[in-house]
Amino acid sequence: MVQKIFFNSSLPRSGSTLFQNIMGQNPQFYVTPTSGLLELVFGARANYTNSPEFKAQDADDMKMAFRAFCRDGIDGFYNSLTDKPYVIDKSRGWGYYREFLDFFYPDPKIICMVRDPRSIFSSMEKNYRKHPDKSGINNDAEMTNITTEQRIDTWANSQPVGLALQRLYQIVKEGRDKKMLFIKYEDLTRNPQKELEKVYTYLEVDKYDHDLQNVEQITKEDDEVYGIFGDHNIQKTVEHRNPDYKEVLGVNASNWIKQNYAWFYEYFRY
């Protein structure tokens, strides 16, 4: 039976899939690919908020019952999938919607993988270039997303990159970051043992001796669903690679990203 559910609410292209599969080596943990659990409770919240059947009953009773519905629902969801004591549910929205999560799952433990935004945009650009056989986001007739700079601007103002960075900005602004654990992708690949010790201390779970030279992929998801930017495959060996954003994006675009996200670089000390 599941004893505790933890939450992975990371930036896109920041190593969240790698993190899940590292933690999945621990036989005490059930780890997910990109999860739809948040969408299930969101759907329930929309009906609870708007349906006249709930509005017509005692508000305090309905609030108490809805809280129990969400809590018992996520417990039942994972108890049907695993008998392991710990779960890490991966969804980018948990950090931003912490107050809602805390409403039915008090004092949640949320881990957020972050990465230099220049490397995030570089990863998006490389995925774009890897698929010349697929219709991309560029539109010659309207002259949109023709250049790397235009594509960066599009990603900065849309899902998943722009939305995730804006949510993270608001998390920091409102002080919700104080109860989250942030792990830099660069630190995880440079010194994984040190970063994993932080994770186990934060989760208050006994440490495990991970094999970082042979990380088998146990999370499965169909990247065709996410289009050309879906890329949830990992390398077996945890190793650091020098960033290539200057080569991929160019110096001017890289400098623009750093200036545009100055708050990120200051907060995370990149």
DAMO-V362237 format. One record per pair of residues at least 4 apart in sequence whose ideal C-beta (glycine too) atoms are under 8 Angstrom apart, sorted by the first residue. I is the first residue (numbers start at 1). J is the second residue. Records with the same first field share a line. If there is no record, write none. Layout:
I: J + J
This chain:
1: 79 + 83 + 85
2: 30 + 75 + 78 + 79 + 82 + 84 + 85 + 86 + 87
3: 85 + 86
4: 85 + 86 + 87 + 109
5: 74 + 75 + 78 + 86 + 87 + 88 + 89 + 105 + 108
6: 86 + 87 + 88 + 89 + 108 + 109 + 110 + 111 + 203
7: 88 + 89 + 90 + 91 + 94 + 95 + 101 + 108 + 109 + 110 + 111
8: 16 + 19 + 20 + 88 + 89 + 90 + 91 + 94 + 110 + 111 + 112 + 113
9: 90 + 91 + 92 + 93 + 94 + 95 + 96 + 110 + 111 + 112 + 180
10: 14 + 15 + 16 + 19 + 90 + 92 + 111 + 112 + 113 + 114
11: 16 + 92 + 112 + 113 + 114 + 115 + 120 + 161 + 164 + 165 + 168
12: 92 + 120 + 160 + 161 + 164
13: 115 + 119 + 120 + 123 + 124 + 161
14: 113 + 114 + 115 + 120 + 185
15: 19 + 113 + 115 + 185 + 188 + 189
16: 20 + 90 + 113
17: 21 + 33 + 90 + 219 + 232 + 233 + 234
18: 22 + 188 + 215 + 234 + 235 + 238
19: 23 + 111 + 113 + 183 + 188
20: 24 + 31 + 32 + 33 + 88 + 90 + 219
21: 25 + 31 + 215 + 216 + 217 + 218 + 219 + 234
22: 192 + 196 + 210 + 212 + 215 + 238
23: 29 + 31 + 88 + 199
24: 29 + 30 + 31 + 218 + 219
25: 208 + 210 + 211 + 215 + 216
26: 208 + 210
27: 84
28: 84 + 85 + 86 + 205 + 206 + 208
29: 84 + 86 + 87 + 88
30: 78 + 81 + 82 + 84 + 86 + 87 + 88
31: 87 + 88 + 90 + 218 + 219
32: 37 + 87 + 88 + 89 + 90 + 219
33: 90 + 219 + 220 + 221 + 232
34: 90 + 91 + 221 + 232
35: 89 + 90 + 91
36: 40 + 91
37: 41 + 74 + 77 + 89 + 91
38: 42 + 91 + 93 + 94 + 97
39: 43
40: 44 + 73 + 77
41: 45 + 70 + 73 + 74 + 100 + 104
42: 46
43: 47
44: 48 + 66 + 69 + 70 + 73
45: 49 + 66 + 70 + 100
46: 50
47: 51 + 54
48: 54 + 62 + 66
49: 54
51: 55
52: 56
53: 57
54: 62 + 66
57: 61 + 62
58: 62
59: 63
60: 64
61: 65
62: 66
63: 67
64: 68
65: 69
66: 70 + 104
67: 71 + 103 + 104
68: 72 + 104
69: 73
70: 74 + 103 + 104 + 105
71: 75 + 104 + 105
72: 76
73: 77
74: 78 + 104 + 105
75: 79
76: 80
77: 81
78: 82 + 87 + 89
79: 83
82: 87
86: 203 + 205
88: 111
89: 94
92: 96 + 160 + 163 + 164 + 167
93: 97 + 167
94: 98 + 101 + 108 + 110
95: 110 + 112 + 167 + 168 + 171 + 176 + 180
96: 167 + 168 + 170 + 171
97: 101
98: 102 + 108 + 110 + 171 + 176 + 179 + 180
99: 103 + 176
100: 104
101: 105 + 108 + 110
102: 106 + 107 + 108
107: 179
109: 181 + 202 + 203
110: 179 + 180 + 181
111: 180 + 181 + 182 + 183 + 199 + 202
112: 168 + 180 + 181 + 182 + 183
113: 182 + 183 + 184 + 185 + 188
114: 168 + 182 + 183 + 184 + 185 + 268
115: 119 + 120 + 184 + 185 + 186
116: 120 + 186 + 243 + 245 + 270
117: 121 + 165 + 257 + 258 + 261 + 264
118: 122 + 243 + 245 + 249 + 254 + 257 + 258
119: 123 + 185 + 243 + 245
120: 124 + 161
121: 125 + 152 + 155 + 156 + 161 + 245 + 249 + 253 + 257
122: 126 + 243 + 244 + 245 + 248 + 249
123: 127 + 231
124: 128 + 151 + 155 + 161 + 229
125: 129 + 148 + 151 + 152 + 248 + 249
126: 130 + 248
127: 131 + 228 + 229 + 231
128: 136 + 137 + 151 + 228 + 229
130: 228
131: 136 + 228
134: 227 + 228
136: 145 + 228
137: 144 + 145 + 151 + 154
138: 144 + 145 + 146 + 151
139: 143 + 144 + 145
140: 146
144: 150 + 154
145: 150 + 151 + 154
146: 150
147: 151
148: 152 + 248 + 249 + 250 + 253
149: 153 + 250 + 252 + 253 + 256
150: 154
151: 155
152: 156 + 249 + 253 + 256 + 257
153: 157
154: 158
155: 161 + 162
156: 161 + 162 + 165 + 260
157: 162
158: 162 + 163
159: 163 + 164
160: 164 + 229
161: 165
162: 166
163: 167
164: 168
165: 169 + 261 + 264
166: 170
167: 171
168: 172 + 264
169: 173 + 263 + 264
170: 174
171: 176 + 177 + 180
172: 176 + 177 + 263 + 267
176: 180
177: 182
181: 198 + 199 + 202
182: 268
183: 187 + 188 + 195 + 198 + 199
184: 188 + 195 + 268
185: 189
186: 190 + 240
187: 191 + 194 + 195
188: 192 + 195 + 238
189: 238 + 239 + 240 + 241
190: 240
191: 195
192: 196 + 210 + 212 + 238
193: 197 + 210 + 212
194: 198
195: 199
196: 200 + 207 + 210
197: 201 + 207
198: 202
199: 203
200: 205 + 206 + 207 + 208
210: 215
211: 215
212: 237 + 238
213: 236 + 237 + 238
214: 236 + 237
215: 234 + 235 + 236 + 237 + 238
216: 236
217: 233 + 234
219: 232
221: 225 + 232
223: 230 + 231 + 232 + 233
224: 230
225: 230
226: 230
235: 239
244: 248
245: 249 + 254 + 257
246: 250 + 251 + 254
249: 253 + 254 + 257
250: 254
251: 255
252: 256
253: 257
254: 258
255: 259
256: 260
257: 261
258: 262 + 265
261: 265
262: 266
263: 267
264: 268 + 270
265: 269 + 270
